[in-house]
């Protein structure tokens, strides 16, 4: 997308009433203020452990369903929502205003898109932020499995053309206009469930799954909107993988940027086995002491994040011509810096 959003703002929108307030950066964010790193060759860094196979995530099924022509994908599955044009215009404008005020870098990237793509990405953006708000917002203490179950039911209503509010209506219209599959949206909700029951990750495979749920999914949501170039000789599956990798790179960057903030919340989004390899443990993270071992550990983590950004760049050139520049912008801005090894 943008294959994934640059949601680096400290604000987001409430899932129920539309209120805006300060909060931790959303899980699918990418750094807005960052020292841009030059592109490096795509080689596996020494510490990298492979993530989980994408076949386990059923990515191929998502690609198949989202690659159908829009009219065939919707036939018998989604009725066209009926909204007054003025209502829809207002709904999309509200989504636009939220992006413009609270995700400036991302918003500027959307201005390079066609009008229809702009509106669709704004609508997806707002839904993702509202979903994240359920777990990390001011009412997170009242979160329960029932809340997420209801949110998932509401998602189905959106896909069925029965939106609950104006923001849902914008996404419902987007779902009809583009061949979006519901699974990436459901998977993001699953990421929120994971956040409520898990605060440690024993290895990179576990962390990769979390990153897929909360950020890689955004890439899968966005490819149908951005479009694949008709002349592309690369398989659609490879392009979707690149979109997913951009989400992984973004999320790994956020984790490294927010280590100190997450530690205050009792969360450590770093592979426990890799910390141990450098003689580190939770106590070192929670104490927020920067040592030589910590610096070396962080350098390896940064190298891995860059690796996924480089993989993502390979897919950007295969998108529809009108969508390439916004994606190139985000893959450049998202790169983590060389020396950001402090808390």
Legacy VTK file of the C-alpha trace (Angstrom):
# vtk DataFile Version 3.0
C-alpha trace
ASCII
DATASET POLYDATA
POINTS 343 float
0.000 0.000 0.000
0.815 2.281 0.894
0.797 -1.354 1.089
0.489 -0.818 4.780
-0.355 2.349 6.542
2.137 4.617 8.204
0.037 4.973 11.343
2.630 6.695 13.441
0.315 9.032 15.253
-0.253 8.980 18.982
-3.974 9.463 18.492
-6.830 7.370 17.241
-10.562 7.169 16.978
-12.866 5.419 19.396
-14.679 2.372 18.119
-18.057 3.397 19.436
-18.372 7.153 19.541
-15.745 8.621 17.237
-13.840 10.519 19.939
-10.200 11.312 19.357
-7.562 11.157 22.028
-3.901 10.407 22.681
-2.684 6.819 22.866
0.130 4.495 21.940
0.867 4.190 18.225
-1.306 1.650 16.559
0.097 -1.794 15.960
0.070 -1.318 12.184
2.071 1.966 12.385
5.341 2.872 10.758
7.738 5.519 11.945
7.015 9.031 10.641
10.197 10.674 11.929
13.033 8.375 11.024
16.558 8.473 9.673
16.283 6.953 6.222
18.627 4.037 5.690
20.060 3.257 2.254
18.865 0.121 0.550
20.967 -2.902 1.378
21.254 -6.229 -0.451
18.585 -8.754 0.423
20.456 -11.278 2.539
19.274 -13.008 5.665
20.836 -11.357 8.714
22.667 -13.623 11.122
19.966 -13.532 13.802
16.995 -13.936 11.515
14.798 -16.956 12.065
12.201 -17.624 9.422
8.628 -16.702 10.192
5.777 -19.127 9.844
4.820 -20.424 6.360
2.267 -18.237 4.652
0.372 -21.380 3.684
-0.484 -21.677 7.387
-2.036 -18.212 7.187
-4.098 -19.216 4.143
-2.686 -16.281 2.192
-3.124 -18.140 -1.086
-6.870 -18.421 -0.438
-7.043 -14.690 0.273
-5.192 -13.981 -2.975
-7.577 -16.196 -4.914
-10.702 -14.580 -3.513
-9.387 -11.025 -3.879
-8.190 -11.641 -7.441
-11.646 -12.327 -8.799
-13.328 -9.605 -10.846
-15.316 -7.435 -8.468
-18.713 -8.392 -9.847
-17.997 -12.107 -9.543
-16.548 -11.788 -6.047
-19.666 -10.034 -4.818
-22.244 -12.145 -6.590
-24.413 -13.834 -4.002
-22.145 -12.720 -1.148
-22.539 -8.991 -0.736
-25.486 -6.804 -1.570
-24.816 -3.283 -2.773
-25.281 -0.874 0.133
-27.709 1.943 -0.587
-26.516 5.266 0.746
-27.396 8.769 -0.301
-24.427 10.265 -2.210
-24.237 13.170 0.225
-24.072 10.771 3.177
-21.273 8.768 1.568
-19.337 11.896 0.725
-19.541 13.019 4.335
-18.512 9.567 5.573
-15.397 9.491 3.409
-14.552 13.087 4.312
-14.633 12.164 7.999
-12.222 9.313 7.323
-10.038 11.674 5.320
-9.957 14.266 8.101
-8.847 11.684 10.638
-6.011 10.561 8.375
-4.961 14.116 7.615
-4.822 15.178 11.240
-3.419 12.088 12.911
-1.312 10.309 10.274
0.238 13.098 8.269
2.915 11.148 6.414
0.470 8.425 5.453
-2.126 10.973 4.403
0.300 12.802 2.115
1.023 9.478 0.445
-2.668 8.922 -0.230
-2.852 12.234 -2.081
-0.773 10.601 -4.811
-3.495 7.996 -5.368
-6.566 8.159 -7.569
-9.710 9.498 -5.875
-11.407 6.125 -5.520
-8.289 4.570 -4.039
-7.871 7.455 -1.638
-11.351 6.992 -0.225
-10.957 3.236 0.086
-7.633 3.476 1.927
-9.003 6.150 4.281
-11.949 3.883 5.142
-9.701 0.876 5.785
-7.361 3.036 7.840
-10.124 4.189 10.165
-11.479 0.668 10.669
-8.013 -0.585 11.615
-7.507 2.212 14.113
-10.878 1.628 15.700
-10.100 -2.068 15.981
-6.801 -1.346 17.714
-8.584 1.077 20.020
-10.612 -1.751 21.502
-7.473 -3.140 23.131
-5.197 -0.118 23.598
-7.705 2.684 24.066
-8.920 4.357 27.277
-11.600 1.709 27.779
-9.182 -1.188 27.404
-9.649 -2.115 31.074
-13.203 -3.075 30.219
-12.173 -5.203 27.253
-13.520 -8.741 27.127
-13.799 -11.538 24.619
-17.438 -10.520 24.159
-16.377 -7.079 22.939
-14.187 -8.548 20.219
-16.859 -11.086 19.301
-19.361 -8.262 18.843
-16.836 -6.280 16.814
-16.355 -9.309 14.554
-20.118 -9.634 14.120
-20.215 -5.953 13.238
-17.489 -6.561 10.662
-19.664 -9.208 9.027
-22.515 -6.699 8.939
-20.227 -4.243 7.145
-19.415 -6.854 4.516
-23.113 -7.673 4.211
-23.964 -4.027 3.544
-25.485 -3.336 6.987
-23.222 -0.692 8.551
-23.758 0.503 12.094
-22.431 4.063 11.716
-20.946 6.473 9.210
-17.417 5.049 9.418
-18.765 1.533 8.878
-20.706 2.847 5.883
-17.518 4.111 4.239
-15.921 0.686 4.604
-19.089 -1.078 3.463
-19.062 0.993 0.282
-15.354 0.247 -0.174
-15.962 -3.485 0.234
-18.488 -3.330 -2.576
-16.262 -1.274 -4.880
-13.143 -3.421 -4.441
-12.696 -7.220 -4.211
-11.844 -7.246 -0.507
-11.968 -10.516 1.400
-13.071 -10.527 5.030
-10.321 -12.838 6.317
-7.538 -10.211 6.714
-9.976 -8.092 8.736
-10.874 -11.048 10.931
-7.215 -11.883 11.342
-6.543 -8.364 12.618
-9.221 -8.874 15.268
-7.435 -12.110 16.175
-4.305 -10.021 16.693
-6.231 -7.941 19.202
-7.216 -11.140 21.008
-3.570 -12.141 21.113
-2.679 -8.790 22.655
-5.138 -9.360 25.495
-3.675 -12.714 26.518
-0.020 -12.576 25.565
2.745 -10.164 26.606
5.830 -12.279 25.830
7.046 -14.058 22.691
9.417 -16.958 23.140
10.839 -16.846 19.589
10.610 -15.014 16.290
8.022 -17.432 14.921
5.586 -16.350 17.630
6.403 -12.687 17.089
6.049 -13.062 13.308
2.517 -14.426 13.757
1.618 -11.441 15.928
3.107 -9.034 13.381
1.096 -10.728 10.642
-2.140 -10.371 12.570
-1.759 -6.704 13.475
0.166 -5.357 10.469
0.712 -7.871 7.670
-3.053 -8.063 7.298
-3.147 -4.393 6.325
-0.990 -5.187 3.327
-3.402 -7.933 2.259
-6.332 -5.527 2.638
-4.629 -2.907 0.505
-3.440 -4.786 -2.580
-6.946 -5.041 -4.139
-7.295 -1.270 -3.727
-3.853 -0.401 -5.081
-4.209 -2.839 -7.967
-1.674 -5.069 -9.724
-0.220 -3.873 -13.023
-1.865 -5.681 -15.966
1.572 -6.156 -17.556
3.088 -7.694 -14.415
4.799 -11.029 -15.058
5.102 -11.748 -11.333
2.538 -13.971 -9.660
-0.182 -12.286 -7.603
0.872 -14.420 -4.654
4.391 -12.931 -4.751
2.976 -9.413 -4.794
0.731 -10.170 -1.837
3.717 -11.605 0.010
5.580 -8.339 -0.586
2.629 -6.401 0.832
2.604 -8.661 3.858
6.360 -8.182 4.323
5.936 -4.408 4.367
3.506 -4.826 7.229
5.980 -7.070 9.061
8.770 -4.521 8.551
6.558 -1.697 9.786
5.535 -3.589 12.896
9.083 -4.675 13.750
10.107 -1.018 13.442
7.318 0.037 15.796
8.336 -2.586 18.319
11.941 -1.381 18.347
10.855 2.248 18.585
8.402 1.636 21.419
10.418 -0.776 23.584
10.491 1.625 26.529
6.833 2.569 26.276
5.769 -1.068 26.003
7.952 -1.984 28.986
5.992 0.473 31.127
2.871 -1.471 30.157
4.480 -4.778 31.095
4.830 -5.890 27.484
7.981 -7.182 25.824
7.577 -7.667 22.084
11.069 -9.115 21.656
11.950 -12.797 21.099
12.915 -14.235 24.464
15.384 -16.737 23.000
17.189 -13.990 21.095
17.447 -11.819 24.183
19.058 -14.790 25.920
21.596 -15.181 23.110
22.902 -11.723 24.009
22.847 -12.373 27.734
19.687 -10.301 28.187
16.340 -10.982 29.814
13.084 -9.213 30.707
14.745 -7.555 33.670
17.193 -5.774 31.354
14.338 -4.534 29.175
12.174 -3.394 32.064
15.103 -1.639 33.777
15.673 0.379 30.566
19.455 0.220 30.885
21.400 0.570 27.637
24.454 -1.692 27.619
26.826 -2.900 24.934
24.901 -6.175 24.799
21.654 -4.257 24.303
23.150 -2.217 21.465
24.362 -5.341 19.687
20.988 -7.004 20.156
19.173 -3.994 18.732
21.481 -3.758 15.730
20.527 -7.300 14.785
16.822 -6.534 15.223
17.166 -3.436 13.027
18.920 -5.476 10.346
16.019 -7.899 10.301
13.445 -5.120 9.973
15.358 -3.707 6.997
15.386 -7.140 5.437
11.576 -7.188 5.321
11.421 -3.648 3.916
13.755 -4.720 1.122
11.516 -7.677 0.325
8.559 -5.316 0.158
10.278 -2.994 -2.331
10.524 -5.832 -4.818
6.732 -6.043 -4.997
6.066 -2.313 -5.290
7.155 -2.213 -8.939
4.454 -4.751 -9.806
1.555 -2.653 -8.572
-0.636 -0.559 -10.825
1.420 2.317 -12.173
-0.694 4.929 -10.374
-0.022 3.232 -7.018
3.728 2.729 -7.150
4.924 6.096 -5.916
2.905 6.029 -2.655
4.317 2.567 -1.940
7.907 3.555 -2.712
7.459 6.499 -0.361
6.348 4.296 2.514
9.044 1.667 2.000
11.624 4.455 2.198
10.160 6.311 5.178
9.542 3.105 7.082
13.181 1.951 7.248
14.517 1.918 10.806
17.617 4.008 11.539
21.111 2.649 12.031
21.665 3.762 15.604
18.274 3.894 17.336
19.299 1.494 20.098
18.114 3.477 23.107
14.918 3.289 25.150
LINES 1 344
343 0 1 2 3 4 5 6 7 8 9 10 11 12 13 14 15 16 17 18 19 20 21 22 23 24 25 26 27 28 29 30 31 32 33 34 35 36 37 38 39 40 41 42 43 44 45 46 47 48 49 50 51 52 53 54 55 56 57 58 59 60 61 62 63 64 65 66 67 68 69 70 71 72 73 74 75 76 77 78 79 80 81 82 83 84 85 86 87 88 89 90 91 92 93 94 95 96 97 98 99 100 101 102 103 104 105 106 107 108 109 110 111 112 113 114 115 116 117 118 119 120 121 122 123 124 125 126 127 128 129 130 131 132 133 134 135 136 137 138 139 140 141 142 143 144 145 146 147 148 149 150 151 152 153 154 155 156 157 158 159 160 161 162 163 164 165 166 167 168 169 170 171 172 173 174 175 176 177 178 179 180 181 182 183 184 185 186 187 188 189 190 191 192 193 194 195 196 197 198 199 200 201 202 203 204 205 206 207 208 209 210 211 212 213 214 215 216 217 218 219 220 221 222 223 224 225 226 227 228 229 230 231 232 233 234 235 236 237 238 239 240 241 242 243 244 245 246 247 248 249 250 251 252 253 254 255 256 257 258 259 260 261 262 263 264 265 266 267 268 269 270 271 272 273 274 275 276 277 278 279 280 281 282 283 284 285 286 287 288 289 290 291 292 293 294 295 296 297 298 299 300 301 302 303 304 305 306 307 308 309 310 311 312 313 314 315 316 317 318 319 320 321 322 323 324 325 326 327 328 329 330 331 332 333 334 335 336 337 338 339 340 341 342
